[in-house]
Amino acid sequence: MAGARAWILNQLDAERSRWMLWLPVALGLGIAIYFELPSEPALWLGPVLAAVALALVFFAPAGSLARAVAIGLVAAAVGFGLIAWRTASVAAPTLSRPLFNVNVEGRIADIQRLPEGVRVVLEAVRLKGSGVPPPEMTPVRLRVSLSKGAPPLHVGDRILVLANISPPAGPAAPGAFDFQRVAWYQQLGAVGYALAPAAVIEPGKPDGFVRAIDALRADVVDRIMKALPGPEGGVVAALLAGEQTAVDKDVTQAMRDSGLAHILSISGLHIVFVVALVMGLVRHGIALIPPLALRIDAKKIAAVLALMVALFYTALAGAPVPAQRACAMAGFALLAILLDRTALSLRLIAWSAVIVLAIAPDSLTGASFQMSFAAVVALIAAWEAAAGWRRRLHERADRARYRWLWRLGAAIAASLATTLIASIATGAFAAYHFNRLSLLGVVANLFGVPLTGFWIMPWGLLAMLLMPLGLERFALVPMGWGVDWLNAIAKYVGNWPDAATLVPSMPGASLWLITVGGLWFCLWRHRWRFAGLPVVVAGLLLGPPPAPDLLMSDDGRVLGLRDEKGVVHVASSRVDRFVADTWARRSGQEGAKRWLASADEEAAGLGCRTGLCRWRKGPWRIALVSDDRRLAEACADADIVLATVDAQGRCRGPRLVIDRRDAWREGAQALWLDEQGVRRETANARRGDRPWVPGSPSRQAVPVKAPGI
């Protein structure tokens, strides 16, 4: 035991230069622990823990492992306190129930282009109509999808629209994506859709830097869509302005299946292209003027201008998490150039992660943060590990007769290697969040990435430079040609057999193990790093948890069942495509359709008929009711009744009755049936006592700010 302890301490001492890389990991650990808690912690807990850990830092010997661990505890406590403070600071009223045919008035804070229309985010909201909440309980922000025929809209305009609105939807099933939590941190208190064209009642100008950037983004997207009205216009809007909602759904699906979806999200790839283009143009431009080139450092001047362009590009894109990370990394890399330091290292990534988590600690749980940092950490770790191999390759290329051929081969090999490494690093996270794995991404990226870098993005940069002159069309049209080729690659590869596969939902423990094992493998340098690989494998081998046999949506309007073959079906009169797709995807299948009983089942009296579905599993007789008139019949001989109508107090025979009011109160429902009994889980119980969970004590305790504050 003493020998093992000594060996571990020796390994840690040998990795002393890498200790700092675990600082953002500790910060993220504190944030992750906050989200894992079953109830909302007190706001004072984070600062108290940080103070205790800080005291340990002062008592620990300087330069010792004990002090490093204490600093990590400080970072974890700071992360815990940051996210708790942010959760409390963004508290805002949320609509308590759906409202129909209400007049919604508000100032446009953001405009999101959709393939079929426009979606706007409104602030300074006023509601008029039957049942609307008082002003102090009116949502701070509200998102509405507008119908066609709306007038030209600009950020800052005040509009009036007749709409149906409702609270943000909860998870479609216990453990599924939690839009209510996302909406909480965006202060989005309601969502809805217009019943008639919106009217601009007060044209306005955006106030402040953020609103000015939002207005500029909307103008850029509008110009792009006018120049390129087809599917390519949506992709260009995503590449230049971060407007992913404008991308056609079929194109988005093809990009996901082919492994090219990362191109649609402004991240390191795009920031690198822009920085490289600006630096190349500036340095070569200065070199064309010999007297100027001899008097100034063209490389550093180019670095300063490239940093300014990267900051502007990130702001224009709305500063999504991958762009924040990429911009922070680009900033550190360009600063290193100015200081004559190494521009590419894991330290740079670590400080970028610290900045992103300090600004938006809630981003840690998002797929965007996890996948973007997983890819770049793996790529830089591989770059560092391959230093000797790269040096030998360059030496051999310099001695080769056909040097250009060696360099071309090296470029192709590097493209394949980076795609493969990034795909492996992000694959598990894609499976966890989206239940989808792209198996042929290497092929698509081998052609798609060079096309984006050498054709699409240069024309995009030129289009942005020409926009102030109104001449952007001359660059957008050739850029659209490149996007057409990119879409063709995505569709061609995406249509190959087994280009992508669906996988069942992974347990949360898998994500923890994969993350810890992957970080251990990438952040350390010596051989003990390989101990992280068995941890990753263990996370992958945990397997999905058992799928539920019965399901009810959070609004109590959609019912589902899983047949003896494990296939999920909808067993209610109403079908909600999003809910059905979520249920099916979490079981690793493509879409859920209405249940059609087999001939044997129909002979046994099972199946669906006008608002009533009868099903049987083992000893359990189940009735799924969608018609109030069939409720009494269902309750007469069923053991379990799931009803989209009010059934409590009216259905006394069954052992278990769950109706829509249970779903309204407890969220989506899931039931597991076996010979011994029934296990029931609800979305709200799974999430715990948190402010974004409707009906929770923490939600009830959220203070309501007075109007205007």
Protein Blocks (a to p, Z undefined) as FASTA:
>chain_A
ZZmmmmmmmmmmmmmmmmmmmmmmmmmmmmmmmmmpmbdcdfklmmmmmmmmmmmmmmpc
ghiaklmmmmmmmmmmmmmmmmmmmmmmmgccddfbdcehiacddddfbdcddfklccdd
dehiacedehiacfklgcfbdcddddehiacddehiacddddddddddddfbghiacfkl
mmmmnopabdcddfbdcddfbdcddedjklmmmmmmmmmmmmmmmmmmclmlmmmmmmmn
opaklpcfklmmmmmmnopmmmmpccfklmmmmmmmmmmmmmmmmmmmmmlmmmpcfklm
mmmmmmmmmmmmmmmnoppaklmmmmmmmmmmmmmmmnopafbdfklmmmmmmmmmmmmm
mlmmpmklmmmmmmmmmmmmmmmmmmmmmmmmmmmmmmpmblmlmmmmmmmmmmmmmmmm
mmmmmmmmmmmmnopacfklmmmmmmmmmmmmmmmmmmmmmmmmmmmnopmmmmmmmmmm
mmmmmmmmmmmmmmpghkbccdddddfklmmmmmmmmmmmmmpmblmlmmmmmmmmmmmm
nopadddfbdcdfkopaccdddfkopacddbfbdcfklmmmmmmmnopahjadddddfkl
mmnopaceehiacddehjbccdddfbfklmmmmmmmpcbdcdfbdfehpamkbmbdcdfk
lmmmnopadddddfkbccdddfklmnopafklghiaklmmpccddehZZ
